[in-house]
């Protein structure tokens, strides 16, 4: 689904993930049926992404503290930061390719493109 949301075609997704074209087509059709709820999903994704990015920023600040950094296992810090960064980038890609143009957050209409 993420590949479809990122703008890849049905045939391309089916080939890349060794899935039947009919399955990927059905997924795309189901996603389009739920498009009426895209504002709800978009709002949740944007909210999650905002929290994720704020956490990444806080981590980057913590990583600058030599005392704190010395007390951490390098592998654990790298994995945590890498996973969160990867997820944030994937969500940005999915939002950008999803066709969701804007979401309502805290009573304010925000364009996705303004945030990515």
Secondary structure, DSSP 8 states (H G I E B T S, - for coil): -HHHHTT--HHHHHHHTT--HHHHHHHHHHHHHGGGGHHHHHHHHHHHHHHHHHHHHHHHHHHT-HHHHHTS-HHHHHHHHHHHHHHHHHHHHHHHHS---EEEETTEEEEGGGT-
